[in-house]
Amino acid sequence: MRNILFILLFLGIPSALTAQENETLVKIGMEVPDFTVKMFDGQTIQIKELRGKVVLLNFWATWCPPCRMELARVEKDIIERFKNQDFVFLPISRQDSYDKIKAFREQTGYTFPMGMDPDRKIYSLFATASIPRNFVIDKTGKIVFMEIGYSEESFKKLIETIEKTLK
């Protein structure tokens, strides 16, 4: 019995490690998929309009604890840090309604722009599961960095990638 459990665990670990990769539909070096997002304030943004800028595309949700931890750091550590550069932070809420996002913004005090993807149409161009997800897009529209989840180490690497891509 122990041997069977060991074999199942051994075979399952590589599967778990590659599962998140299999959920990702884009690759580094690819051009960012074309989309238009409706922002919380009613405006729309086409990703192609942001060519010439480095874009941090972030998929998150109001109910997601790692997303909330990451967003709590964004204003100071990303938005403020890169505010006078050719940089755009584009967070898109996956599958949240306008009312949920409104309540979340009121609760947290966030005022930075937020996109809405209530039916996952935009998200489905990039992945099938797992948030938070970050994609750094260079000035030519190519994906240069991707990450899933949130940790201190991954957030530091994200900032370093943005700095390097802006140079």
JOURHU-V120990 format. One record per residue. N is the residue number from 1. PHI is phi in whole degrees, -180 to 180 (none if undefined). OMEGA is omega in whole degrees, 0 to 359 (NA if undefined). BURIAL is I if it has 24 or more other ideal C-beta (glycine too) atoms within 12 Angstrom, else O. Layout:
BEGIN
<<N/PHI/OMEGA/BURIAL> <N/PHI/OMEGA/BURIAL>>
END
This chain:
BEGIN
<<1/none/179/O> <2/-59/180/O> <3/-63/179/O> <4/-65/178/O> <5/-61/179/O> <6/-61/181/O> <7/-65/179/O> <8/-63/178/O> <9/-64/181/O> <10/-62/180/O> <11/-74/182/O> <12/-77/183/O> <13/-64/177/O> <14/-60/179/O> <15/-64/180/O> <16/-66/181/O> <17/-68/181/O> <18/-90/181/O> <19/-59/181/O> <20/-66/176/O> <21/-64/180/O> <22/-69/177/O> <23/-75/184/O> <24/-89/185/I> <25/-100/178/O> <26/-117/181/I> <27/-133/174/O> <28/-61/182/O> <29/98/178/O> <30/-78/171/O> <31/-72/180/O> <32/-62/177/I> <33/-59/181/I> <34/-77/176/O> <35/-158/172/I> <36/-122/181/O> <37/-118/173/I> <38/-85/181/I> <39/-87/181/O> <40/-57/182/I> <41/-82/177/O> <42/99/177/O> <43/-71/173/O> <44/-123/177/O> <45/-129/171/I> <46/-97/182/O> <47/-58/180/I> <48/-66/177/O> <49/-67/184/O> <50/-94/176/I> <51/-57/183/O> <52/96/177/O> <53/-125/170/I> <54/-85/183/I> <55/-119/169/I> <56/-102/178/I> <57/-93/185/I> <58/-125/174/I> <59/-100/185/I> <60/-149/174/I> <61/-150/184/I> <62/-64/184/I> <63/-89/189/O> <64/-93/181/I> <65/-57/178/O> <66/-64/177/I> <67/-62/180/I> <68/-63/178/O> <69/-63/180/O> <70/-66/181/I> <71/-61/179/I> <72/-62/181/O> <73/-97/190/I> <74/-62/186/I> <75/-56/183/O> <76/-77/190/O> <77/-85/180/O> <78/-124/184/I> <79/-61/180/I> <80/-65/183/O> <81/-61/186/O> <82/-112/190/I> <83/-65/181/O> <84/-102/180/O> <85/-122/179/O> <86/-78/187/O> <87/-138/176/I> <88/-133/171/I> <89/-95/183/I> <90/-123/177/I> <91/-83/180/I> <92/-124/180/I> <93/-77/182/I> <94/-89/170/I> <95/70/174/I> <96/-96/177/I> <97/-80/176/O> <98/-55/182/O> <99/-63/178/O> <100/-66/179/O> <101/-66/178/I> <102/-59/179/O> <103/-62/179/O> <104/-62/180/I> <105/-64/178/I> <106/-66/180/O> <107/-66/186/O> <108/-93/184/O> <109/81/180/O> <110/-67/178/I> <111/-121/181/O> <112/-68/182/I> <113/-59/178/I> <114/-137/175/I> <115/-91/182/I> <116/-125/178/I> <117/-135/188/I> <118/-64/181/O> <119/-110/177/O> <120/65/180/O> <121/-65/180/O> <122/-71/181/I> <123/-55/183/I> <124/-67/173/O> <125/-78/186/I> <126/-110/186/I> <127/-160/178/I> <128/-107/182/O> <129/-162/172/O> <130/81/173/I> <131/-141/356/I> <132/-69/176/I> <133/-132/178/I> <134/-123/176/I> <135/-132/172/I> <136/-97/183/I> <137/-115/183/I> <138/-78/186/I> <139/-66/179/O> <140/-93/180/O> <141/94/179/I> <142/-95/175/O> <143/-76/182/I> <144/-113/182/I> <145/-159/175/I> <146/-140/173/I> <147/-151/178/I> <148/-122/178/I> <149/90/180/I> <150/-139/171/I> <151/-154/177/O> <152/-57/182/O> <153/-64/181/O> <154/-69/179/O> <155/-67/177/I> <156/-64/179/O> <157/-65/177/O> <158/-60/179/I> <159/-62/179/I> <160/-60/180/O> <161/-66/178/I> <162/-61/179/I> <163/-57/181/O> <164/-65/182/O> <165/-71/179/I> <166/-74/182/I> <167/-73/NA/O>>
END
